[in-house]
Amino acid sequence: MPELSHRRRLLVLAICCMSLLIVSLDNTVLNVALPSMQDDLDATTSGLQWTIDAYTLVLASLLMLAGSTADRIGRKRVFVAGLVVFTAGSALCSMAPDLDALIAFRMIQAVGGSMLNPVAMSIITNTFTDPRERARAIGAWGAVVGISMAAGPLVGGLLVESVGWRAIFWVNLPVGLAALLLTLRYVSESRAAKARRADPVGQMLVILLFGGLTYAIIEAPAAGFAAVLPFALVAGAALTGLLVYEPRRADPLIDLRFFRSAPFSGATVIAIAAFAALGGFLFLSTLYLQNVRGLDALHAGLWMLPMAVPTFLCAPLSGRLVGSRGPRLPLLIAGVAMTASAVLFAVFDAETSAAGLLAGYALFGVGFGFVNAPITNTAVAGMPRAQAGVAAAVASTSRQLGQTLGVAVVGAVLAAGIGAAGYREAFVSAAVPGWWILAGCGAVVLVLGVLTSGGWARGTAERAAARLEAGEESAVGAGVRR
């Protein structure tokens, strides 16, 4: 990629952030619309889970394929294709006649979304080559998540109350079209020096792993353990297959050498835990505010502002801290705040009082605002630039997998706790195990933030990067000799 002027780099960052905005906004807007969709489409709790998880599941399954494909055939080309598919999928979602069609169209959306976030992060990584400048750019990228959390509930609530839940998908159309036109005009094409071959076996194993695991978790409360056991076994077999098959390939879908870096491995697990907490938190909060407190979508969105605003404010601060002091401090703040938020709900039933609800939301917003920049920066900073797409895709996959599991696990726990009891009467007590799960996710962020950000961890990252670069050089050299 040719060296760009400072103004052009900022423009590229803005275009990439637009893609993140529509993908992130789609989830936060949808959460506010869940009760309206439940009434209109006669959906069960598991049906609501699938409207979210069908999207995040496909997204998680295809992100690594999209990242490696972009490195191979061109990042701009894949990014443009993603914008087209995502925008078209959004239009289809707005016209879905029933729940099954909506879930199918959400999966089309996800195919496009899988080509956006990891590829956009790869474009940013290759555009901002200075480490400090890149950390600030990633901080701005993380702030877009805060914008989506702040704007999503309000925009979604306004649209649901004034037009209907179908209008929430219309927001993506003008933003997606604008991002497409700007990408064609201003983003330069780039690709890795060594093209990576496709790995269809690895891709199928990833789909079986994520799909089997998610189905088993979501359907277990209604179908029973025996009915979902085959899907759990398929997921376990797929995981075993990945661990055995991928190291044997010259160009694996998942390069397991990445995980020799303690910071990279830590960032992967932290991403799963943090976004599992986000998915579960939004799912519980939306259902509580509208189905238990009886608020309409707009007022439920207003109640979520104390969570969204701190996320928006803390994300760029986290990026600056990562650039100047490293990832440890932001991860410690994130872990403490997210754990404290969930404990408030689990121990003190914070949702039953206005002050407790506001405090719990604000703490979670602070924690989530600080967690995103260190995840992304740690995932891509120590890797060779030729591997930026794949490394960014692993980080993005971890986020989506975490959100998928968060909704699946917390939703399953909630459904099992409510059972045949009245929804309003049983919700607070049925949600307590879910809040403890979210507290555990925060504790994982805290502990791994300490363990994977010290001198020993940085040493493992340097050694892993050296091995990866040596492998790339030998592969390129072999190609030249042939």
C-alpha positions in Angstrom: 0.0 0.0 0.0 1.5 3.4 -1.0 2.3 5.9 1.8 -0.7 8.3 2.1 -1.0 11.8 3.4 -2.2 12.4 7.0 -5.5 13.7 5.7 -6.0 10.7 3.3 -5.2 8.3 6.2 -7.9 9.9 8.4 -10.3 9.6 5.5 -9.6 5.9 5.1 -10.1 5.5 8.9 -13.5 7.3 8.6 -14.6 5.0 5.8 -13.6 1.9 7.8 -15.4 3.3 10.8 -18.5 3.7 8.8 -18.5 -0.1 8.1 -18.1 -0.8 11.8 -20.9 1.6 12.6 -23.5 -0.2 10.5 -22.4 -3.7 11.7 -22.4 -2.6 15.4 -25.5 -0.5 15.1 -27.3 -3.4 13.7 -26.9 -5.4 16.9 -27.7 -2.6 19.4 -30.8 -1.4 17.4 -32.0 -5.0 17.1 -31.8 -5.5 20.9 -34.2 -2.7 21.5 -36.7 -4.1 18.9 -36.7 -7.6 20.3 -40.0 -7.3 22.3 -41.8 -5.7 19.3 -40.5 -8.5 17.1 -41.6 -11.1 19.6 -45.2 -9.8 19.6 -45.3 -9.3 15.8 -43.7 -12.6 14.8 -45.0 -14.6 17.8 -41.4 -15.6 18.7 -40.3 -17.5 21.7 -37.3 -16.7 23.9 -35.2 -19.1 21.8 -36.5 -17.5 18.6 -35.3 -14.1 19.8 -31.9 -15.6 20.6 -31.7 -16.9 17.1 -32.4 -13.5 15.5 -29.2 -12.3 17.2 -27.2 -15.5 17.1 -27.9 -16.5 13.5 -26.1 -13.2 12.6 -23.2 -13.4 15.0 -22.8 -17.2 14.4 -22.4 -16.8 10.6 -20.2 -13.7 11.2 -17.9 -15.6 13.5 -17.7 -18.6 11.2 -16.7 -16.6 8.1 -14.5 -13.9 9.5 -11.2 -15.8 9.2 -12.0 -16.9 5.7 -12.8 -13.2 4.8 -9.5 -12.0 6.4 -7.3 -14.5 4.6 -9.2 -14.0 1.3 -8.7 -10.3 1.6 -5.0 -10.8 2.2 -4.9 -13.0 -0.9 -7.1 -11.3 -3.6 -7.2 -7.7 -2.3 -8.6 -6.0 0.8 -10.5 -3.3 -1.1 -12.1 -5.8 -3.4 -13.4 -7.9 -0.5 -14.4 -4.8 1.5 -16.6 -3.5 -1.4 -18.2 -6.9 -1.8 -19.0 -6.9 1.9 -20.7 -3.5 1.7 -22.9 -4.7 -1.2 -24.0 -7.9 0.5 -24.6 -6.4 3.9 -26.7 -3.5 2.5 -28.7 -5.9 0.3 -29.2 -8.2 3.4 -30.5 -5.3 5.4 -33.1 -4.5 2.7 -34.2 -8.1 2.8 -34.5 -8.1 6.6 -36.8 -5.1 6.4 -39.2 -7.2 4.2 -39.1 -10.5 6.2 -42.6 -12.0 6.3 -42.0 -14.3 9.3 -39.4 -15.3 11.9 -37.7 -18.0 9.8 -37.3 -15.6 6.9 -35.8 -12.9 9.2 -33.3 -15.4 10.5 -32.3 -16.4 7.0 -31.9 -12.8 5.9 -29.9 -12.0 9.0 -27.5 -14.8 7.9 -27.2 -13.0 4.5 -26.4 -9.8 6.3 -23.7 -11.7 8.3 -22.0 -13.0 5.1 -21.5 -9.3 4.1 -20.6 -8.3 7.6 -17.9 -10.9 7.7 -16.1 -9.1 4.9 -16.2 -5.7 6.7 -14.7 -5.6 10.2 -11.6 -7.8 9.9 -10.8 -6.4 6.4 -11.4 -2.8 7.6 -9.0 -3.4 10.6 -6.4 -4.9 8.2 -6.7 -1.8 6.0 -6.2 0.4 9.1 -3.2 -1.6 10.2 -1.6 -1.3 6.8 -2.5 2.4 6.6 -1.3 3.5 10.0 2.2 2.0 10.3 3.5 4.0 13.3 2.6 2.1 16.5 1.4 5.2 18.4 -0.6 6.5 15.5 -2.1 3.0 14.9 -3.1 2.7 18.6 -4.9 6.1 18.4 -6.7 5.0 15.2 -7.8 1.8 16.9 -9.0 3.9 19.8 -11.1 5.9 17.4 -12.3 2.6 15.9 -13.3 1.5 19.3 -15.2 4.7 19.9 -17.5 3.8 17.0 -18.7 0.9 19.1 -19.6 3.4 21.8 -21.4 5.6 19.2 -23.4 2.6 18.1 -24.3 1.8 21.7 -25.3 5.3 22.3 -27.2 5.9 19.1 -28.5 2.3 18.6 -31.1 2.2 21.5 -32.3 5.8 20.8 -32.5 5.4 17.0 -34.0 1.9 17.4 -36.5 3.1 20.0 -37.6 6.0 17.9 -38.0 3.9 14.8 -39.8 1.1 16.5 -42.3 3.5 18.2 -42.9 5.7 15.2 -42.6 3.3 12.2 -42.1 -0.3 13.4 -39.3 -2.7 13.9 -38.7 -3.2 10.2 -37.4 0.4 10.0 -34.4 -0.5 12.1 -32.8 -2.1 9.0 -33.4 0.9 6.9 -30.6 2.8 8.8 -28.0 0.6 7.1 -29.0 1.5 3.6 -27.8 5.1 3.3 -24.7 4.5 5.4 -23.7 1.4 3.5 -24.2 3.1 0.1 -22.1 6.1 1.2 -19.3 3.9 2.5 -19.4 2.0 -0.8 -19.0 5.1 -2.9 -16.2 6.5 -0.7 -14.4 3.2 -0.7 -14.4 3.0 -4.5 -13.0 6.6 -4.7 -10.5 6.9 -1.8 -9.3 3.5 -0.5 -6.2 2.0 -2.2 -6.0 -1.7 -2.9 -3.6 -3.8 -0.9 -2.8 -7.5 -0.4 -0.3 -9.7 1.3 3.0 -10.4 -0.4 2.4 -14.2 -0.3 -1.1 -15.3 -1.3 -2.7 -17.8 1.1 -4.5 -20.7 -0.3 -8.1 -21.5 0.6 -8.7 -24.1 3.4 -12.2 -25.5 2.8 -11.8 -28.3 5.3 -10.7 -25.9 8.1 -13.6 -23.6 7.2 -16.2 -26.5 7.4 -14.7 -27.6 10.8 -15.1 -24.0 12.1 -18.8 -23.9 11.0 -19.5 -27.2 12.6 -17.8 -26.2 15.8 -19.6 -22.9 16.2 -22.9 -24.1 14.9 -23.0 -27.3 16.9 -22.0 -25.5 20.1 -24.5 -22.6 19.7 -27.4 -24.9 18.8 -26.8 -27.2 21.8 -26.8 -24.3 24.2 -29.8 -22.4 22.8 -32.1 -25.4 22.4 -31.1 -27.4 25.5 -33.7 -25.8 27.9 -36.6 -26.6 25.5 -35.4 -29.8 23.8 -33.5 -31.4 26.7 -29.9 -32.6 27.0 -30.4 -35.9 25.1 -31.8 -34.1 22.1 -28.9 -31.6 21.8 -26.1 -34.1 22.7 -25.4 -35.1 19.1 -24.8 -31.4 18.3 -22.4 -31.0 21.2 -20.5 -34.1 20.1 -20.2 -32.7 16.6 -18.8 -29.5 18.0 -16.2 -31.5 20.1 -15.2 -33.6 17.0 -14.8 -30.4 14.9 -12.6 -28.9 17.6 -10.4 -32.0 17.7 -10.3 -32.0 13.9 -9.1 -28.4 13.8 -6.3 -29.1 16.4 -5.1 -32.1 14.4 -5.6 -30.9 10.8 -4.7 -27.2 10.8 -1.0 -27.6 11.9 -0.4 -29.9 8.9 -1.4 -27.3 6.3 1.1 -24.9 4.8 -1.7 -22.2 4.7 -4.1 -23.0 7.5 -7.3 -21.1 8.0 -6.3 -20.7 11.7 -2.5 -20.5 12.1 -2.1 -22.0 15.5 1.4 -20.5 15.7 -0.3 -17.2 16.6 -1.4 -18.7 19.9 2.3 -19.1 21.0 2.1 -15.4 21.7 0.7 -15.0 25.2 -0.7 -11.5 24.5 -2.4 -12.8 21.4 -3.9 -15.8 23.1 -4.9 -13.6 26.1 -6.5 -11.0 23.7 -8.5 -13.8 22.1 -9.9 -15.2 25.3 -10.5 -11.6 26.7 -12.4 -10.8 23.5 -14.6 -13.9 24.0 -15.3 -13.0 27.6 -15.9 -9.3 27.1 -18.3 -9.7 24.2 -20.1 -12.6 25.9 -20.7 -10.1 28.7 -21.9 -7.5 26.2 -24.3 -9.9 24.5 -25.7 -11.3 27.7 -26.0 -7.8 29.3 -27.9 -6.3 26.4 -30.2 -9.3 26.1 -31.1 -9.2 29.8 -31.4 -5.5 30.0 -33.7 -5.2 26.9 -36.1 -7.9 28.1 -36.2 -6.5 31.6 -36.8 -2.9 30.7 -39.6 -3.6 28.2 -41.2 -6.9 29.3 -40.9 -6.4 33.1 -40.8 -2.7 33.6 -43.2 -2.2 30.7 -41.3 0.6 29.0 -41.7 1.3 25.3 -38.7 0.9 23.0 -37.8 4.6 23.1 -37.7 4.9 26.9 -35.8 1.6 27.1 -33.2 3.2 24.8 -33.0 6.3 27.0 -32.4 4.1 30.1 -29.4 2.5 28.3 -27.7 5.8 27.7 -25.8 5.6 31.1 -24.1 2.5 29.6 -23.6 3.9 26.1 -22.1 7.3 26.9 -19.2 6.0 29.1 -18.4 3.5 26.4 -18.2 6.3 23.8 -16.1 8.5 26.1 -13.7 5.8 27.4 -12.9 4.1 24.1 -10.6 6.8 22.7 -9.0 7.3 26.2 -8.3 3.6 26.2 -6.6 3.9 22.8 -4.4 6.6 24.0 -3.5 4.7 27.1 -2.6 1.6 25.0 -0.4 3.8 22.8 1.5 5.4 25.7 1.5 2.8 28.5 0.5 -0.5 26.9 -2.6 -2.6 27.3 -2.4 -3.6 31.0 -4.1 -0.5 32.7 -7.1 -0.4 30.3 -7.7 -4.1 30.8 -7.5 -3.8 34.6 -10.0 -1.0 34.5 -12.3 -3.0 32.2 -12.1 -6.1 34.2 -12.9 -4.4 37.5 -15.7 -2.3 36.2 -17.4 -5.1 34.3 -17.2 -7.5 37.2 -18.5 -4.9 39.7 -21.5 -4.1 37.4 -22.6 -7.7 37.1 -22.1 -8.2 40.9 -24.4 -5.3 41.6 -27.2 -7.0 39.7 -26.5 -10.5 41.0 -26.2 -9.6 44.7 -28.1 -6.4 45.2 -30.8 -6.8 42.5 -29.7 -3.4 41.1 -32.4 -3.5 38.4 -35.1 -3.1 41.0 -34.1 0.5 41.8 -33.4 3.5 39.5 -30.1 4.3 41.3 -28.9 0.7 41.1 -29.9 0.4 37.5 -28.0 3.5 36.5 -24.9 2.6 38.5 -24.8 -0.9 37.0 -25.2 0.4 33.5 -22.6 3.1 34.0 -20.0 0.7 35.4 -20.5 -1.7 32.5 -20.2 1.1 30.0 -16.8 2.2 31.5 -15.6 -1.4 31.5 -16.6 -2.1 27.9 -15.3 1.2 26.7 -11.8 0.3 28.0 -11.7 -3.3 26.7 -11.9 -3.0 23.0 -8.7 -1.0 22.1 -6.3 -3.3 23.9 -7.9 -6.4 22.4 -7.5 -5.1 18.9 -4.1 -3.6 19.3 -2.6 -6.6 21.0 -4.0 -8.9 18.4 -2.4 -7.2 15.4 0.5 -5.2 16.9 3.0 -8.0 17.2 2.2 -9.8 14.0 3.9 -9.4 10.6 1.9 -6.9 8.4 1.4 -9.7 5.8 -0.6 -11.6 8.4 -2.6 -8.5 9.5 -5.9 -9.7 7.9 -5.8 -13.1 9.5 -4.8 -11.8 12.9 -7.5 -9.1 12.8 -10.0 -11.8 11.7 -9.1 -14.0 14.7 -9.7 -11.1 17.0 -13.0 -10.2 15.3 -14.1 -13.9 15.3 -13.4 -14.0 19.1 -15.7 -11.0 19.6 -18.5 -12.5 17.6 -18.1 -15.9 19.1 -18.2 -14.3 22.5 -21.4 -12.4 21.8 -23.0 -15.5 20.3 -22.2 -17.6 23.4 -23.2 -14.8 25.7 -26.7 -14.5 24.3 -27.0 -18.3 24.0 -25.8 -19.1 27.6 -27.6 -16.3 29.4 -30.7 -16.8 27.3 -30.7 -20.5 28.1 -30.2 -19.9 31.8 -33.0 -17.3 31.8 -35.4 -19.6 30.0 -34.7 -22.4 32.4 -35.2 -20.2 35.4 -38.5 -18.7 34.3 -39.9 -22.1 33.2 -43.7 -22.1 33.6 -43.7 -19.2 36.1 -45.0 -15.8 35.2 -42.5 -13.8 33.2 -42.7 -10.6 35.2 -42.7 -12.3 38.5 -39.8 -14.7 37.9 -37.5 -12.5 35.8 -35.3 -10.9 38.5 -34.6 -14.2 40.3 -34.2 -16.2 37.1 -31.7 -13.6 35.8 -29.3 -14.0 38.8 -27.3 -16.9 37.5 -26.9 -15.0 34.2 -25.5 -12.0 36.1 -23.0 -14.3 37.9 -21.9 -15.6 34.5 -21.3 -12.1 33.3 -19.4 -11.4 36.6 -17.2 -14.4 35.7 -16.5 -12.9 32.3 -15.4 -9.7 33.8 -13.1 -11.6 36.2 -11.5 -13.4 33.1 -10.8 -10.0 31.6 -9.1 -8.8 34.8 -7.0 -11.9 35.4 -5.8 -12.4 31.9 -5.2 -8.6 31.6 -2.6 -9.0 34.3 -1.1 -12.3 33.2 -0.7 -11.5 29.5 0.6 -8.0 29.5 4.0 -8.3 31.4 7.6 -8.8 30.3 7.3 -12.6 29.9 4.2 -12.3 27.8 5.9 -9.7 25.5 8.8 -12.1 25.1 6.5 -14.8 23.8 5.0 -12.4 21.4 8.4 -11.4 20.0 9.4 -15.1 19.5 6.1 -15.9 17.9 6.4 -13.0 15.5 9.9 -14.0 14.6 8.8 -17.6 13.8 6.0 -16.3 11.6 8.2 -13.9 9.7 10.8 -16.6 9.2 8.1 -18.9 7.9 6.8 -16.3 5.5 10.3 -15.5 4.2 11.2 -19.1 3.6 7.9 -19.7 1.8 8.4 -16.7 -0.4 12.0 -17.8 -1.1 10.8 -21.3 -2.0 8.2 -19.7 -4.4 10.9 -17.6 -6.1 13.2 -20.7 -6.6 10.3 -22.6 -8.1 
